[in-house]
Every structure is written in structure tokens, then in C-alpha cells.
Amino acid sequence: MTSLAFTDIGFAYPSSMPFGRATPVFDAFSWQTPPGRTVLLGPNGAGKTTLLSLGASALRPTRGRVQSGDLDTSRRRDLGAFRRTVGWMPQQVRPVPGLTAREQVAYAGWLKGMTRTEAWQQAGTALDRVGLTHEANRRTARLSGGQQRRVGLAGLLVHDADLFLLDEPTVGLDPGQRARFRETLRELAEDRPVVVSTHQVDDLTDLFDTVVVLDRGRIRFQGGVADFMALASADSSHPAEAAYATLVAGER
């Protein structure tokens, strides 16, 4: 099964000031995505979005390697095949000016190497899966924030990738839409790894196989959901939140 391997990664965001200091995020970081459904937890600034952006090759490490099998993002000749292997839903889903929802989703498929005909056909199917069939011909910029998030999810689904990375996919979704997303997530992970970054710790037992807690560019925990829950006290009324707090609260 496909996985992503991060080996000895170094990454820092450059300063916006001419002589300012860069903001380091990762230093000698190594990790391999587990099989099945993985939830990536961590506070703001932990490095979750940066990690998934590196995994999608939207960012390039200053040191180390990001690989999927024999494909390496440091080799330009591998980038096209790598990006077809990895599906990515970024935290910010921005409407493409002038495009309808279906055109934007088809465009995402075309960027992944699909033919225009195939991308257009699959765009309709992807929009149906996220409940946006009736909005397919509306310009994406005129959709609500939650609908735009679902367009972003459809842009992920249009391409049949071997591994999916989703960054805060349920932000802006109402309870019904989140329930629909959970069903989609279960379908996605039937035969490929899925990594979901989120601040929400509910539904862990139902949705995920592995919990990873990232803080300050370091993995504080990786294990099964039961092992994660065991970190909470027995009398906790919110065990997932309590378990999470044991890992990061004392480190802030």
C-alpha cells in the first residue's frame, strides 16, 4: 500500500523582514504515514499544515526527502507522477475566478493529468458525492464558505489518487455536512491511506485507526485510538480531550 516517507526533514518559513530571522518548523524530522485512516492532531503552530503541504509537494523541504515509493519530490522528473499519486485538500480552498463549481473541480483533475473529457465527467460524479450536484453550474465564488469547502473536497475526489491528505476538511461544515464527510472518509480509506489534520478530537473511535499528535515540529504520540484514549483519567467525561491535554498542555 502507498505511503509517504519524510526523512530527516528540515523546513523554515523565511522572514517577511529583510534581515529578520526565519521561522523554523521542522528540524531532522522523520515520519512515515501509517496505513488506514490517520488523524493528525496538534495545536496551532504545531506544523500540521506545513507537514501536509510538504507531503503534497506544495512546499519543498530545505533539507531531507519526501518520498512515495521510488518517487522523490527533490527530483523534478518525479514531480508529475508524485502529484498524481498524492491527493491533497489544502486548508484554504479558494475559488478560481470565473469558474463554476464543476469547472473548478474538472480543472483540479486536469492539473493531475486527467484528460479534459475524463476530468469533466468525473467532476460531476465528485460533486454528487459531496452533495453539490445542484450547485455545479454556479460560480464557485458565489457559493457559501461551507459549499466552497465541499468543492475543495470534490477536487480531491475527482482524481483517483493512491493516498489522500486532508487539512481541516470539516471547517465551515454544518453537522449534516460533517456526517456526510465521515461517510466519504470511510469510503476513501477502504483501499488507501488517508491522513486528516484537524483540531477536533470527537469521533475518533468511529473514524480513525491511528492517532498522531504533533507539537512544535515533533511527534508527541503515535498509536491506536484505544492507546490514545488510555492516556485520559478513568473518570474523564471527555476522554479524547483529556488524552490530548496530557500530551500538549504541559508543553505550552
C-alpha positions as CSV (number, residue, x, y, z in Angstrom):
1,M,0.0,0.0,0.0
2,T,1.2,3.5,-0.8
3,S,2.7,5.6,1.9
4,L,4.6,8.9,2.3
5,A,8.1,8.9,3.9
6,F,9.5,12.1,5.4
7,T,13.2,11.6,6.1
8,D,15.4,14.0,8.0
9,I,13.2,16.9,7.0
10,G,14.3,20.5,7.7
11,F,12.0,23.4,6.9
12,A,11.6,27.0,7.9
13,Y,9.5,29.9,6.6
14,P,11.5,32.9,5.5
15,S,11.1,36.1,7.4
16,S,8.9,38.9,5.9
17,M,11.5,41.4,7.0
18,P,14.7,42.0,5.0
19,F,17.0,41.0,7.9
20,G,14.6,39.1,10.0
21,R,15.0,35.5,11.3
22,A,13.4,32.6,9.6
23,T,10.7,30.7,11.4
24,P,11.8,27.1,11.9
25,V,9.1,24.4,11.8
26,F,10.9,21.1,11.3
27,D,14.5,20.0,12.1
28,A,15.6,16.5,11.4
29,F,12.0,15.3,11.3
30,S,11.3,11.7,10.1
31,W,7.9,10.0,9.8
32,Q,6.1,7.5,7.6
33,T,2.3,7.7,7.1
34,P,0.5,4.7,8.6
35,P,-1.9,2.5,6.7
36,G,-5.7,3.1,7.1
37,R,-7.2,6.3,8.5
38,T,-4.9,8.6,10.4
39,V,-5.9,11.7,12.4
40,L,-3.2,14.3,12.8
41,L,-3.8,16.4,15.9
42,G,-1.9,19.4,17.3
43,P,-2.3,23.0,18.5
44,N,-1.9,26.0,16.2
45,G,1.6,26.3,15.1
46,A,2.4,22.6,15.6
47,G,3.3,22.1,11.9
48,K,0.3,20.1,10.7
49,T,-0.5,22.3,7.7
50,T,3.2,22.5,6.8
51,L,3.7,18.8,7.0
52,L,0.7,18.1,4.7
53,S,1.9,20.8,2.3
54,L,5.3,19.1,2.2
55,G,3.6,15.8,1.7
56,A,1.7,17.2,-1.3
57,S,4.9,18.8,-2.7
58,A,3.3,22.3,-2.4
59,L,6.2,23.1,-0.2
60,R,9.8,21.8,-0.6
61,P,12.0,21.0,2.4
62,T,15.2,22.8,2.9
63,R,16.8,19.5,3.9
64,G,15.8,15.9,3.7
65,R,13.5,13.9,1.4
66,V,9.8,13.4,0.9
67,Q,9.1,10.2,-1.0
68,S,6.3,7.9,-2.1
69,G,7.9,4.6,-3.1
70,D,10.6,5.5,-5.6
71,L,9.2,8.9,-6.3
72,D,11.1,11.8,-4.7
73,T,9.9,15.4,-4.6
74,S,13.5,16.6,-4.8
75,R,13.7,15.2,-8.3
76,R,12.0,17.4,-10.8
77,R,11.3,14.4,-13.2
78,D,9.3,12.7,-10.4
79,L,7.0,15.6,-9.5
80,G,4.2,14.9,-12.0
81,A,3.9,11.2,-11.1
82,F,4.2,12.1,-7.4
83,R,1.4,14.6,-7.6
84,R,-0.8,12.1,-9.3
85,T,-0.1,9.6,-6.5
86,V,-1.0,12.0,-3.7
87,G,-4.4,13.7,-3.4
88,W,-4.4,16.9,-1.3
89,M,-7.2,19.1,0.1
90,P,-5.5,22.3,1.5
91,Q,-6.8,24.2,4.5
92,Q,-7.6,27.2,2.3
93,V,-9.9,26.4,-0.6
94,R,-10.0,29.4,-2.9
95,P,-12.5,29.9,-5.7
96,V,-10.9,30.2,-9.2
97,P,-12.2,33.5,-10.6
98,G,-14.9,33.0,-13.3
99,L,-15.2,29.2,-12.9
100,T,-18.3,27.3,-12.0
101,A,-18.1,24.6,-9.3
102,R,-17.9,21.8,-11.9
103,E,-15.3,23.7,-14.0
104,Q,-13.1,24.2,-10.9
105,V,-13.3,20.6,-9.9
106,A,-12.6,19.5,-13.5
107,Y,-9.6,21.9,-13.6
108,A,-8.2,20.2,-10.5
109,G,-8.5,16.9,-12.3
110,W,-6.8,18.2,-15.4
111,L,-3.9,19.6,-13.3
112,K,-3.4,16.0,-12.0
113,G,-3.0,14.7,-15.6
114,M,-6.6,13.7,-16.5
115,T,-7.9,14.4,-20.0
116,R,-10.4,17.2,-20.3
117,T,-13.2,14.8,-21.1
118,E,-12.4,12.5,-18.2
119,A,-12.0,15.4,-15.8
120,W,-15.3,16.9,-16.8
121,Q,-17.1,13.6,-16.4
122,Q,-15.6,12.8,-13.0
123,A,-16.2,16.3,-11.8
124,G,-19.9,15.7,-12.0
125,T,-19.5,12.4,-10.0
126,A,-17.3,14.1,-7.4
127,L,-19.8,17.0,-6.9
128,D,-22.6,14.5,-6.4
129,R,-20.6,12.7,-3.7
130,V,-20.3,15.9,-1.7
131,G,-23.9,16.9,-2.2
132,L,-23.3,19.8,-4.6
133,T,-24.9,18.5,-7.8
134,H,-27.5,21.3,-7.8
135,E,-24.7,23.9,-7.5
136,A,-22.5,22.5,-10.2
137,N,-23.2,25.4,-12.7
138,R,-22.9,28.2,-10.1
139,R,-19.7,30.2,-10.0
140,T,-17.6,28.9,-7.1
141,A,-17.0,32.5,-5.8
142,R,-20.8,32.8,-5.2
143,L,-21.1,29.7,-3.0
144,S,-21.0,29.9,0.8
145,G,-17.9,29.1,2.7
146,G,-19.1,25.6,3.6
147,Q,-20.0,24.9,-0.1
148,Q,-16.6,26.1,-1.2
149,R,-15.0,23.6,1.3
150,R,-17.1,20.9,-0.4
151,V,-15.9,22.0,-3.8
152,G,-12.4,21.5,-2.4
153,L,-13.3,18.0,-1.3
154,A,-14.7,17.3,-4.7
155,G,-11.4,18.5,-6.2
156,L,-9.7,15.8,-4.1
157,L,-12.2,13.1,-5.1
158,V,-12.1,13.8,-8.9
159,H,-8.6,12.3,-9.1
160,D,-8.2,8.6,-8.1
161,A,-5.1,9.1,-6.0
162,D,-3.3,6.4,-4.1
163,L,-3.1,8.4,-0.9
164,F,-5.1,11.3,0.4
165,L,-4.1,14.3,2.6
166,L,-6.9,16.5,4.0
167,D,-6.1,19.6,6.0
168,E,-9.0,20.7,8.3
169,P,-11.6,19.3,5.9
170,T,-14.7,19.9,8.1
171,V,-14.1,23.6,8.9
172,G,-17.2,25.5,8.0
173,L,-19.4,22.4,7.5
174,D,-22.7,22.1,9.4
175,P,-23.5,18.9,11.4
176,G,-25.2,17.2,8.4
177,Q,-22.4,18.0,6.1
178,R,-19.9,16.7,8.6
179,A,-21.8,13.4,8.9
180,R,-21.7,13.1,5.1
181,F,-18.0,13.8,5.2
182,R,-17.5,11.0,7.7
183,E,-19.2,8.5,5.3
184,T,-17.0,9.8,2.4
185,L,-13.9,9.3,4.6
186,R,-14.8,5.7,5.3
187,E,-15.2,5.1,1.6
188,L,-11.9,6.7,0.8
189,A,-9.9,4.7,3.3
190,E,-11.2,1.3,2.2
191,D,-8.2,0.7,0.0
192,R,-5.8,3.5,0.5
193,P,-4.2,5.5,3.3
194,V,-5.9,8.8,4.4
195,V,-4.4,11.4,6.7
196,V,-6.7,14.1,8.1
197,S,-5.4,17.1,10.0
198,T,-7.9,18.6,12.5
199,H,-8.4,20.4,15.8
200,Q,-11.5,18.3,16.6
201,V,-11.0,15.3,18.7
202,D,-14.5,13.9,18.7
203,D,-15.5,10.8,16.7
204,L,-12.0,9.3,17.0
205,T,-13.3,5.8,17.8
206,D,-15.6,5.7,14.9
207,L,-13.4,7.3,12.2
208,F,-9.7,6.6,12.7
209,D,-7.3,3.7,13.1
210,T,-4.2,5.8,14.2
211,V,-3.8,9.0,16.2
212,V,-0.7,11.1,15.7
213,V,-0.2,14.2,17.9
214,L,2.2,16.8,16.5
215,D,3.5,19.7,18.6
216,R,6.3,22.1,17.8
217,G,7.5,20.0,14.9
218,R,7.8,16.8,16.9
219,I,5.6,13.8,17.2
220,R,4.4,13.5,20.8
221,F,2.3,10.4,20.3
222,Q,1.5,7.8,17.6
223,G,-0.7,4.8,18.3
224,G,-4.1,3.3,18.1
225,V,-7.2,5.1,19.3
226,A,-7.5,2.8,22.3
227,D,-4.0,3.6,23.4
228,F,-4.6,7.3,22.9
229,M,-7.8,7.2,25.0
230,A,-6.0,5.3,27.7
231,L,-3.9,8.5,28.4
232,A,-7.0,10.1,29.9
233,S,-8.1,9.5,33.5
234,A,-10.8,6.9,34.0
235,D,-13.3,9.4,35.3
236,S,-12.9,11.9,32.5
237,S,-16.2,12.9,30.8
238,H,-14.4,13.8,27.6
239,P,-11.6,11.2,27.3
240,A,-10.3,12.3,23.9
241,E,-9.9,15.9,25.0
242,A,-8.3,14.8,28.3
243,A,-5.9,12.5,26.5
244,Y,-4.9,15.3,24.1
245,A,-4.3,17.6,27.0
246,T,-1.9,15.2,28.7
247,L,0.3,15.4,25.6
248,V,0.4,19.1,24.8
249,A,-1.0,21.2,27.7
250,G,2.1,20.9,29.8
251,E,4.4,21.7,26.9
252,R,3.0,25.2,26.1
